[in-house]
């Protein structure tokens, strides 16, 4: 290479610089680490639910819901009603009733209280009422229809075995 060409090449390198030329590599082990802090801002919280009773029936409200849910209730007491518990097969004191409110939207559902077991219709009516709810023996279960995950409330006798 001629001296003139070598001089031009050296001048070009000085103008452009070498990649990483201003970086101090002393003590560099070669591995790079990400020192910034990333924050997770997505809202993937589990759903929560509240059961509100009045003289006409139940309003179930769901927070952080997505998709559809199954909703069951069990009256955990002597001679309690288990006909709407969402558990397969007849439960204690429910005869052949095996009702599950399985068309619950991501925001909840309202169920009207009826007086006879034969009048209970899934996703519409319930045999349970504000008096029974006030006694404090109801267990509630909310199940995710997509993946089978469930959540329970007021389940003192652990009738439901949710995660």
BAFI-3210 file (N, C-alpha, C; in Angstrom, 3 decimals, decimal comma, padded with zeros to 6 digits):
// residues 163
n [1|2|3|4|5|6|7|8|9|10|11|12|13|14|15|16|17|18|19|20|21|22|23|24|25|26|27|28|29|30|31|32|33|34|35|36|37|38|39|40|41|42|43|44|45|46|47|48|49|50|51|52|53|54|55|56|57|58|59|60|61|62|63|64|65|66|67|68|69|70|71|72|73|74|75|76|77|78|79|80|81|82|83|84|85|86|87|88|89|90|91|92|93|94|95|96|97|98|99|100|101|102|103|104|105|106|107|108|109|110|111|112|113|114|115|116|117|118|119|120|121|122|123|124|125|126|127|128|129|130|131|132|133|134|135|136|137|138|139|140|141|142|143|144|145|146|147|148|149|150|151|152|153|154|155|156|157|158|159|160|161|162|163]
n.u [000,854|000,575|002,248|000,876|-001,805|-002,121|-001,899|-004,214|-006,184|-005,748|-006,381|-009,087|-010,063|-009,593|-011,378|-013,912|-013,827|-013,436|-015,652|-017,093|-014,946|-014,735|-015,369|-014,763|-013,250|-012,092|-011,829|-014,029|-016,025|-017,128|-019,762|-022,964|-025,221|-028,608|-029,327|-031,462|-034,740|-037,637|-041,139|-044,092|-047,091|-049,474|-052,880|-053,517|-054,919|-056,516|-059,994|-062,455|-065,279|-068,558|-071,392|-074,542|-077,416|-080,981|-084,496|-085,574|-083,745|-080,502|-077,618|-074,818|-071,682|-068,832|-065,403|-062,601|-063,140|-063,104|-064,269|-066,505|-068,296|-068,926|-071,216|-071,720|-073,598|-073,731|-075,533|-074,201|-075,215|-077,200|-079,695|-079,371|-079,460|-078,232|-078,621|-077,828|-075,099|-073,108|-071,659|-071,080|-073,598|-076,114|-076,387|-076,146|-079,343|-080,548|-081,849|-082,550|-081,659|-079,364|-078,056|-076,305|-075,202|-074,149|-073,795|-072,645|-071,731|-068,772|-069,081|-071,001|-074,129|-077,707|-079,961|-083,233|-085,129|-086,954|-089,670|-089,928|-088,165|-088,465|-088,851|-086,442|-084,208|-081,405|-079,104|-081,063|-082,943|-083,061|-083,221|-082,332|-082,232|-082,419|-082,715|-081,596|-079,023|-078,259|-077,935|-075,413|-074,295|-073,703|-071,786|-069,818|-068,920|-066,930|-066,268|-063,951|-064,905|-063,246|-060,689|-061,096|-060,239|-060,991|-062,576|-063,328|-065,651|-066,522|-066,466|-066,617|-066,724|-065,223|-066,397|-066,132|-063,308|-061,251|-058,487]
n.v [-001,141|002,198|004,980|007,359|006,505|005,058|007,097|008,582|006,734|006,448|009,037|009,079|007,147|008,497|010,619|009,330|007,525|004,738|002,004|002,019|003,280|005,221|003,948|002,578|-000,319|-001,545|-004,105|-005,383|-008,115|-009,101|-009,919|-008,493|-006,584|-005,732|-002,836|-001,167|-000,552|-002,281|-001,786|-003,530|-003,006|-004,145|-005,315|-007,904|-008,979|-011,246|-012,095|-010,630|-010,939|-009,892|-010,560|-009,305|-009,022|-008,547|-007,938|-008,966|-010,679|-011,759|-009,898|-010,347|-009,067|-008,641|-007,937|-007,110|-009,072|-011,386|-012,925|-015,712|-017,045|-019,570|-019,832|-020,758|-021,673|-022,678|-023,679|-023,890|-025,451|-027,233|-029,053|-027,436|-025,770|-027,166|-027,295|-025,524|-025,556|-025,967|-028,277|-031,423|-033,912|-034,849|-032,948|-032,802|-032,582|-031,537|-033,076|-034,150|-031,912|-030,187|-027,656|-025,136|-021,902|-020,984|-019,145|-016,666|-013,327|-011,287|-009,150|-009,810|-011,024|-011,111|-012,688|-013,774|-014,348|-017,299|-019,402|-022,187|-025,248|-026,353|-024,132|-022,970|-021,725|-022,003|-019,307|-017,399|-017,583|-018,174|-020,303|-019,456|-016,738|-013,350|-013,587|-016,096|-015,585|-013,567|-015,016|-015,978|-018,386|-019,062|-020,335|-019,307|-019,759|-018,933|-019,745|-019,895|-020,236|-020,697|-021,731|-023,254|-022,436|-021,507|-019,421|-018,809|-017,787|-017,037|-019,662|-021,538|-024,216|-025,364|-026,366|-025,932|-026,510|-024,599|-022,962]
n.w [000,000|-000,829|000,611|000,529|000,197|002,559|004,430|003,798|004,464|007,229|008,056|007,451|009,257|011,665|011,428|011,256|013,355|015,567|016,082|019,260|020,300|022,265|024,542|027,710|028,256|030,386|032,664|031,576|031,175|028,967|028,895|028,586|030,522|031,314|032,702|033,176|034,598|034,052|033,968|034,702|033,323|032,629|033,083|034,573|036,706|038,975|038,764|040,929|043,109|044,210|046,173|046,331|048,143|048,096|048,688|046,347|045,186|044,069|043,205|041,435|041,254|039,226|039,178|037,184|035,322|032,555|029,613|030,168|033,020|035,555|038,210|041,492|044,437|047,810|050,623|053,522|055,938|058,389|056,754|054,533|051,290|048,389|045,740|043,757|043,452|041,540|041,483|040,203|040,212|042,604|045,518|049,159|050,636|048,319|046,563|043,296|042,071|040,168|039,527|037,789|037,532|034,736|032,724|033,171|032,704|032,060|033,752|035,615|037,080|037,580|039,762|040,344|043,245|043,891|045,128|045,136|044,619|042,013|040,449|039,993|037,680|035,713|035,500|035,803|038,007|041,615|044,503|046,875|049,303|050,663|053,443|054,056|053,121|054,906|057,208|057,079|056,130|053,532|050,871|048,160|044,739|042,008|038,757|036,093|032,836|030,672|031,462|033,738|036,258|039,621|042,134|045,533|048,117|051,498|052,466|054,821|055,625|053,745|051,366|048,654|046,598|045,590|043,907]
ca.u [000,000|001,415|002,255|-000,176|-003,061|-002,132|-002,168|-005,619|-006,975|-005,586|-007,134|-010,489|-010,357|-009,618|-012,610|-015,062|-013,631|-013,636|-016,839|-016,801|-013,647|-014,727|-015,848|-013,728|-013,481|-011,287|-012,602|-015,193|-015,985|-017,691|-021,210|-023,696|-026,390|-029,606|-029,370|-032,659|-035,835|-038,872|-042,316|-045,186|-048,284|-050,692|-053,850|-053,867|-055,334|-057,600|-061,297|-063,023|-066,723|-069,355|-072,786|-075,397|-078,780|-082,083|-085,759|-085,927|-082,784|-079,052|-076,842|-073,415|-070,817|-067,485|-064,380|-061,483|-063,610|-062,968|-064,914|-067,714|-068,052|-069,941|-071,399|-072,443|-073,833|-074,082|-075,933|-073,467|-075,870|-078,108|-080,815|-079,074|-079,739|-077,034|-079,096|-077,221|-073,695|-072,209|-070,897|-071,786|-074,293|-076,983|-075,719|-076,996|-080,568|-080,941|-082,523|-081,966|-081,323|-077,945|-078,095|-075,123|-075,406|-072,919|-073,800|-072,358|-070,859|-067,565|-069,440|-071,855|-075,460|-078,749|-080,845|-084,441|-085,489|-088,218|-090,053|-089,950|-087,012|-088,803|-088,871|-085,073|-083,738|-080,014|-078,836|-082,243|-083,558|-082,400|-084,054|-081,755|-082,807|-081,707|-082,750|-080,585|-077,718|-077,967|-077,557|-073,957|-073,832|-073,570|-070,479|-069,927|-067,824|-066,902|-065,355|-063,639|-065,309|-062,179|-059,581|-061,479|-059,801|-062,126|-062,351|-064,422|-065,848|-067,363|-066,511|-066,068|-066,601|-064,426|-067,202|-065,453|-061,841|-060,646|-057,092]
ca.v [000,000|003,384|005,834|008,357|005,806|004,738|008,350|008,930|005,767|006,821|010,272|008,699|006,494|009,512|011,382|008,473|006,909|003,299|001,665|001,787|003,824|006,025|003,095|002,012|-001,752|-002,109|-004,984|-005,884|-009,571|-009,467|-010,079|-007,244|-006,698|-004,692|-002,200|-000,362|-001,231|-002,314|-001,915|-004,277|-002,192|-004,794|-005,557|-009,310|-009,355|-012,220|-011,491|-010,684|-010,835|-009,564|-010,970|-008,343|-009,542|-007,696|-008,677|-009,600|-011,699|-011,581|-009,270|-010,743|-008,151|-009,164|-006,952|-007,704|-010,268|-011,549|-014,166|-016,099|-017,743|-020,372|-019,342|-021,704|-021,310|-023,799|-023,255|-024,786|-025,572|-028,387|-028,919|-026,368|-025,972|-027,389|-027,520|-024,566|-025,501|-026,175|-029,511|-032,498|-034,881|-034,276|-032,654|-033,037|-031,779|-030,886|-034,030|-034,318|-030,614|-030,022|-026,428|-024,285|-020,653|-021,039|-018,153|-015,387|-012,467|-010,771|-008,125|-010,385|-011,525|-010,934|-013,841|-013,465|-015,385|-018,024|-020,075|-023,647|-025,773|-026,564|-022,853|-022,493|-021,814|-021,543|-017,968|-016,563|-017,572|-018,897|-020,628|-018,759|-015,408|-012,418|-014,109|-017,157|-014,935|-012,832|-015,978|-016,127|-019,753|-019,326|-020,410|-018,917|-020,189|-018,374|-020,545|-019,397|-021,255|-020,926|-022,564|-024,058|-021,842|-021,007|-018,631|-019,039|-016,824|-017,441|-021,123|-021,938|-025,670|-025,755|-027,147|-025,780|-026,646|-023,762|-022,580]
ca.w [000,000|-000,912|001,791|000,344|000,443|003,979|005,132|003,577|005,239|008,637|008,267|007,414|010,536|012,713|011,281|011,540|014,665|015,639|016,873|020,673|020,586|023,474|025,626|028,561|028,398|031,468|033,537|030,869|031,043|027,682|029,025|028,755|031,372|031,164|034,013|033,394|035,273|033,287|034,819|034,112|033,512|032,167|034,144|034,541|038,057|039,059|039,009|042,268|042,975|045,387|046,119|047,034|048,255|048,533|048,771|045,073|044,792|044,148|042,136|041,505|040,522|038,976|038,836|036,427|034,614|031,107|029,201|030,889|034,282|036,230|039,569|042,332|045,838|048,680|051,964|054,409|057,238|058,449|055,819|053,589|049,866|047,580|044,374|042,820|043,878|040,392|041,681|039,504|041,064|043,625|046,784|050,323|050,753|047,068|045,690|041,966|041,488|039,890|038,740|037,799|036,792|033,947|031,648|033,816|031,890|032,711|034,737|036,644|036,759|038,607|039,908|041,092|044,205|043,728|046,371|045,018|043,874|040,607|039,741|039,794|036,297|035,626|034,969|035,892|039,332|042,699|045,653|048,024|049,472|051,529|054,816|054,123|052,956|056,138|058,251|056,978|055,870|052,097|050,211|046,764|043,873|040,660|037,944|034,754|031,859|029,702|031,935|034,899|037,523|040,392|043,340|046,474|049,206|052,632|052,429|056,121|055,718|052,588|050,431|047,366|046,695|044,540|044,089]
c.u [000,914|001,246|001,156|-001,533|-003,191|-002,439|-003,629|-006,518|-006,918|-006,380|-008,631|-010,892|-010,426|-010,905|-013,830|-014,959|-013,877|-014,895|-016,427|-015,486|-013,587|-015,194|-014,667|-014,047|-012,676|-012,188|-013,834|-015,062|-016,578|-019,195|-021,874|-024,905|-027,303|-029,814|-030,624|-033,754|-037,085|-040,029|-043,418|-046,471|-049,549|-051,590|-054,327|-054,250|-056,463|-058,924|-061,641|-064,524|-067,380|-070,784|-073,597|-076,834|-079,753|-083,355|-086,119|-084,946|-081,344|-078,543|-075,396|-072,624|-069,415|-066,574|-063,214|-061,888|-063,317|-063,649|-066,200|-067,353|-069,220|-070,003|-072,234|-072,558|-074,226|-074,408|-075,353|-074,073|-076,725|-079,313|-080,621|-079,365|-078,424|-077,390|-078,514|-075,720|-072,676|-071,314|-071,713|-072,389|-075,105|-076,213|-076,640|-078,179|-080,953|-081,641|-081,799|-081,567|-079,813|-077,794|-076,794|-075,459|-074,132|-072,881|-073,501|-071,373|-069,682|-067,874|-070,364|-073,207|-076,414|-079,639|-082,024|-084,783|-086,867|-088,467|-090,016|-088,734|-087,287|-088,834|-087,469|-084,646|-082,325|-079,941|-080,020|-082,786|-082,752|-083,412|-083,565|-082,296|-082,011|-081,680|-081,695|-079,185|-077,313|-077,552|-076,064|-073,451|-073,699|-072,107|-070,715|-068,701|-068,002|-065,859|-065,185|-063,966|-064,206|-061,122|-059,886|-060,994|-061,031|-061,669|-063,557|-064,472|-066,736|-067,516|-065,912|-065,875|-065,786|-065,169|-066,577|-063,959|-061,186|-059,204|-056,968]
c.v [001,220|004,225|006,883|007,748|005,465|005,988|008,761|008,015|006,093|008,068|009,979|008,039|007,498|010,331|010,565|007,904|005,417|003,030|001,364|002,373|004,649|005,234|002,532|000,548|-002,356|-002,905|-005,555|-007,389|-010,038|-009,642|-008,746|-007,500|-005,509|-004,071|-001,370|-001,205|-001,134|-002,452|-002,598|-003,511|-002,873|-005,119|-007,005|-009,823|-010,377|-011,492|-011,550|-010,499|-010,513|-010,014|-010,000|-008,841|-008,434|-008,544|-009,409|-010,683|-011,261|-010,814|-009,640|-009,773|-008,726|-008,007|-007,689|-008,977|-010,210|-012,853|-014,428|-016,967|-018,634|-019,873|-020,355|-021,201|-022,562|-023,249|-024,241|-024,784|-026,836|-028,092|-027,777|-026,763|-026,057|-027,587|-026,588|-024,462|-025,656|-027,402|-030,638|-033,492|-034,174|-034,088|-032,962|-032,069|-031,041|-031,840|-034,189|-033,003|-030,465|-028,817|-025,653|-023,045|-020,444|-020,072|-016,758|-014,581|-011,971|-009,706|-008,649|-010,819|-011,168|-012,166|-013,444|-014,639|-015,965|-018,839|-021,595|-024,123|-025,951|-025,294|-022,285|-022,768|-021,240|-020,190|-017,023|-016,444|-018,389|-019,206|-019,887|-017,330|-014,589|-012,918|-015,184|-016,545|-014,198|-013,749|-016,298|-017,517|-020,082|-019,353|-020,099|-019,397|-019,530|-019,144|-019,961|-020,500|-021,582|-021,895|-023,379|-023,530|-021,377|-020,258|-018,826|-017,935|-017,442|-018,952|-021,686|-023,446|-026,242|-026,731|-027,124|-025,918|-025,916|-023,462|-021,388]
c.w [000,000|000,338|001,708|000,653|001,912|004,794|005,001|004,397|006,722|008,956|008,306|008,728|011,674|012,646|011,701|012,947|014,584|016,443|018,307|021,087|021,855|024,691|026,401|028,794|029,534|032,404|032,885|030,683|029,729|027,740|029,272|029,642|031,152|032,533|034,222|034,030|034,422|034,257|034,038|034,377|033,006|033,366|034,071|035,928|037,986|039,254|040,502|042,115|044,308|045,140|046,965|046,978|048,622|048,486|047,478|044,637|044,949|042,944|042,384|040,645|040,411|038,561|038,191|035,691|033,126|030,745|029,964|032,087|034,658|037,663|040,341|043,755|046,601|050,057|052,967|055,815|057,225|057,575|054,828|052,149|049,097|046,098|043,335|043,067|042,753|040,564|041,051|040,496|042,126|044,926|047,956|050,327|049,480|046,119|044,381|041,316|041,379|038,965|038,915|036,975|035,969|032,772|032,171|032,960|032,710|033,760|035,826|036,130|037,888|038,584|040,783|042,004|043,875|044,994|046,317|044,213|042,382|039,783|039,505|038,358|036,263|034,943|035,056|037,317|040,337|043,801|046,902|048,085|050,480|052,981|055,007|054,030|054,234|057,277|058,198|056,666|054,385|051,663|048,739|046,010|042,513|039,873|036,557|033,747|030,861|030,212|033,199|036,243|038,295|041,631|044,238|047,522|050,268|052,731|053,716|056,251|054,564|051,670|049,045|047,564|045,516|044,888|044,997]
res [x|x|x|x|x|x|x|x|x|x|x|x|x|x|x|x|x|x|x|x|x|x|x|x|x|x|x|x|x|x|x|x|x|x|x|x|x|x|x|x|x|x|x|x|x|x|x|x|x|x|x|x|x|x|x|x|x|x|x|x|x|x|x|x|x|x|x|x|x|x|x|x|x|x|x|x|x|x|x|x|x|x|x|x|x|x|x|x|x|x|x|x|x|x|x|x|x|x|x|x|x|x|x|x|x|x|x|x|x|x|x|x|x|x|x|x|x|x|x|x|x|x|x|x|x|x|x|x|x|x|x|x|x|x|x|x|x|x|x|x|x|x|x|x|x|x|x|x|x|x|x|x|x|x|x|x|x|x|x|x|x|x|x]
***
